[in-house]
């Protein structure tokens, strides 16, 4: 099915996004990395919003941004608030944890998404899909336990708890996305989402800088704008997948979290992280679960 291929492509870009994010936040203020990344996304989409409003590009253009109602703008603003909360938590967690630990922890978000999809949307999965989901999520859980071998206590480490909270907010966003994309044009959602990121983040950064001018150190890296560009590609494919009437949010969310495979391989190579053999075994289990999902 096309929506599964779109989701797989989205997962690949999310994996690259996670690696770029880890590099961008190293010894940098999380708030500024988020803000400048958001500026990058807004700058890329703003011309298409303006050109669409002026009628310079038609509705047949792939990045045409249609007019939407005030209520729809408020829904996108709500989505932006949920996503930014997840991002702030995950950025801080990723800054202080190995990427081969932080990414798998955040990948537990399908657990919450699946529960929500079954309860809210009454989605029904086949036995084969259940097997794939259980296998995938089971190995995600084992992966998270691998942190103990690196001296990371999952009970007392606050960065682990931030990663878990980020996963819960991410799953809330995924559930909201299915309703949003089925009722509002997907390009409009993505375009105004990038604008509202700046709207919400800019005042926060101003307040922090005013209260403590030295609280926001920043060393510019090319990965700061790259984070936004990679996410735009990933989200465009993700929204296209959700726009398919036959897509299941439980399956889309789980396959998308396969991005941990890309993050693991590149992160292990670039950041020279430890205990890779054990983690690689758990990754093999994740891959097996994803293959079952695809075959089903």
N, C-alpha and C positions, 0 to 999 in steps of 0.2 A: 504494500500500500504506500502511496506517495507520502502520506503524513508521517509514516515511520521513517522514511528516508530523509525527509526534512528534519525530523527530530534528531536523527543520527548526525546530520551535518551540524545542527545547532549544538549538539553535545561536543563535537570536535572544537568548535570555536569557543565554547564555554571553558573547555580544558585549557586552551591557549590563554584565555582571559584570566583564569586562576593563576597561571604562572606569571603573566605580566603584572598582575595585581601584587603578588608576593614580592616581586622585584621593585615595584613602584613604592610600596609602603616601608621598605627597609630604611630605618633611621629617618623616616619622614613623618610629618603630621598627617594622620589619617584624614582629618577634615579637609586639609588642603588638597590632598591627592583626589579625594572624592569631588571637591569643588571644581578643580581644573579638568578632571576627566569629564564632569558634567558640562562644563563650558565647551569642551570639544564636541560632544554630542549635539548640544544646542546649536553651535555654529554650523554644523553639518546639515541640520534639519531646517533651520530658520529660513534659508533661501527658498526651499520648497513650500513652506507654509505661506510665505509672502507671494511667490509666483502663482500658487494655487488660488489665493484670495484675489489676486489681480486678473485672473483668467489667462495668464501667460502660458500655462500648461493645462492640458485637458485631462479629463477623468480617465482617459485610456493610458496615461503615463503612469509607470510603476510606482512613482513616489508622489503621486498627486494626493494632496491633503484636503479632504472635503470639509465644509463647514459643519460644525457640530453644535448641539444645544448647550446652554449653561449647565443643565443637569449632567450632561455627558462629560463636560469639563470637570465638574465636581467629582464624578466617578474616577476620572483619570488622576485627579489630584489626590484622591484617597489611595488609589493604587500606588502612586509615587511615594506617599508617606509610609505605606507598608513596606515597600521595597527598600527605601532609604534606611528604615530602621534595621532591616535585615542586613543591608550592606555595611552600615556602621559597626554592627556587632561582629560581622564576619571579617571585616578589614582589621579590626583590633585583634581578633583571635588569630588571623593569619599572620599578623605582624609578629606575634609572640610564640607561635607554635610552628613546628616543621610542616611544610606543605603536604608531606605524605601522611600527616596525621590530621591536620585541619580540614583538608578537602574531603576525606572520607567521613569525618564527623558531620560535616555540613550536608553530605550526601544522604544522611538519614531522613531528610525532609520528605521523600516519597512515603515513608511510614504514615506521616500525618496527612499527606495529600490523599493517599488511598482511603484512609478512614473517612476523610471528608467527602471524597468522591462517592463512596458507597452510601453514606448517610444523606448528603445533600442532593446529589444528582442521580441517586438510585442506579449507578452503573453496575452492570453484572459482568463478571469475568468468567471465562471458561476454566475448567480444571487445569488445562495446560498453562493458561495465563497465571493462575494462582500459583502453580508450581514455580514458574519463572520468577514471579514477584517474591515469593517466600525465599527462594534460593538467593536471589540478588540481595534482598534486604538482610538476610541472615549473614551473608559474608560482609556486608557493610558494617554490621554490628561487630563481627570478629575483627574487622579492620580497625575499628575504633579502639578495641581492647589492646591492640598492638602497642599503643602508647606507653603502657606500663613498663615495657622493656627499655624505654628511653627515659624513665624516671618521671613520667607525667602521670600524676594521680588524677583520675577522672572524677574523684569525689571532691577534692579540695582545690583543684586548679581552676581559677576563675576564667581563664581564657577558653578552657574546654566548655564551660557552661555558657559562655558567650557564643561559641560556635553552635551549641545545641539550640540556644534561643534564636540564632540566625536561621537555623534550619526550620524552626517552627514558623517564623515569620515568612520565610520563603515558601513554605507549603501553603500558608494562608493566601499569599499572592497568587500562587498557581491556581488555587480554587477560584479566586476572584477573576483571574484571567479568562477562564472558560466562559463565564457570563459576559465579561467585558467584550471579548473578541466576537462573540456571537451577536452582540447588540450594537457595537460601534465599529466603524471602519478600522481595520488593523493598522493602516499607515497613520491614521489620525491618532490612534492610541500611542503608537511609538513616537511620533513627532512631538506631541504635546507632553508626553512623559519626559522627554529629554529637557524640554523647556521648564517644566515644573520642578525638576531636580535642582536647577539653579535657583529658582524662586524660593525653594525651601532651605537650601543649603547656605545661600549667601548671607542671610541675616544671622544664622548660627555662627558662621566664621567671623563676622563683624563683631558679634558680642564677645566671643572668645578672645579675639585679638585686642579688643578694648579693655577687657578685664586683665589680660596677661599677654602683653605684646611678644614675650619670648616663648609662648606656649605652642607656637606653630612653626617649628623648623621645617625647611624644605630645601632639598637638593634636587634640581630639575633632572629628570630622566626621560628618555624617549618612551618608556613604557607607560608614563602617566596618560598621554593622549591615546596610546595604543590600547589601553584598557577600555576606553570608551568606544573606539572603532571596532574592536573585536566583539564587544557586547552588542553593538548595533547589528552586526552581521548575525550573531547568535539569536537575538530577539526577533529579527525579521523572519528568519527561518522558523523559529518557534511559533510566532503568531500565525504564520502561514499554515503550519501543522494544525494548530487549534482551530483555524478557520474551516477546516475540513469537517463536514457534518458527521463523518463516521469516526472521527478521532475520539479516543478515550483519555481523559486527563490523567487517570491513574497510570496508564501505559506511557503516555508522553512524558510525564514527570519522572518516572523511573528510568526510562531510556536516556533522558537528558542528563540524569545524574551519572551516567556512564562517562561523563566528562572527567571523572576522577581518574580514569585510566590514562588519559592524555596528560593530566596534571601530575600524576605519579611518575610517568616515564620521563617527562621533561624536567620535573622538579628534582627527581633523584639525580639526574645527570647534571643539571645546572647548579644545584645547591649542595651536592655531595652529602646527601642524608644517609642515615644508618638503618640497619635491620631490614634491608631491602628484600632478602630472600623470603622471610615470613610474610611480609606485606605483598610480595609478588604472588605467593600462593593464594592469599585472600583475593587478590585481583583476578586470578584465574577463575575463582568461584563466581565472582561478579560477572565476568565475561560469559561463563556458562549460563547464568541466569538470564543475561541479556539475549543470548542466542536462542534460548527456549522461548523467550518473549517474542522474538522476531519470527521464529518458526510457527508459533501459534497464531 
